[in-house]
Amino acid sequence: DSLHKTIVPDGKDFAFSLHIHADKADIQHFEAMAELSEQYGLKGTYDAWWRGNSQQYGMESPEYVAALHGLQDSGWDIGIHAGSINALTREQVIGKEASHG
């Protein structure tokens, strides 16, 4: 059907979506993911942490941001995992974003 052929890329009958939102991901993992992309054409979406803490990288780390750019350059999409390790209200997220923008 025509709807199915517009949703699935290149008119294929089947599509697989890889979506990773890893807690405590190491930058070397991004390099391995990029290599798999190049070797097998595997691509997906990686949800990055916006703010880091003692247990994980965040956007304030230049090394983390550079690794994310490398992953994106290999064909991956980058999304946002969470604004904070703690529960935040919408208003708190907007306020934090405004104070960092």
C-alpha positions, 0 to 999 in steps of 0.5 A: 500500500502507498502509506506503508511505502512512504513510512518505510525508507526506500520503498522497503517492506521492513525497517528496523530502528535502533534507539539507544539511551545508555546511562553511563556510556563511555566515549569509546562506545561512540567510536565503536558505534560509529565503526559499526555504522561504517562497516554495516551501514547500521544507524540509529538514534542515540539519546545523550545526557544534557547535563552530566554528573559524577556518573556520566558525561553531559553536554558541558564536557567538550570531549563528550560533545566532540564524540557525539559529533563524531557519532552524528557524522557517521550517520546517527541521529542525536537526541536528548536523554534527560535534562537531569538525573533528578525529576524536573518539572517542565518549568524547571527544564525551561528555566535551566535551558534559558539560564544556559542558552 
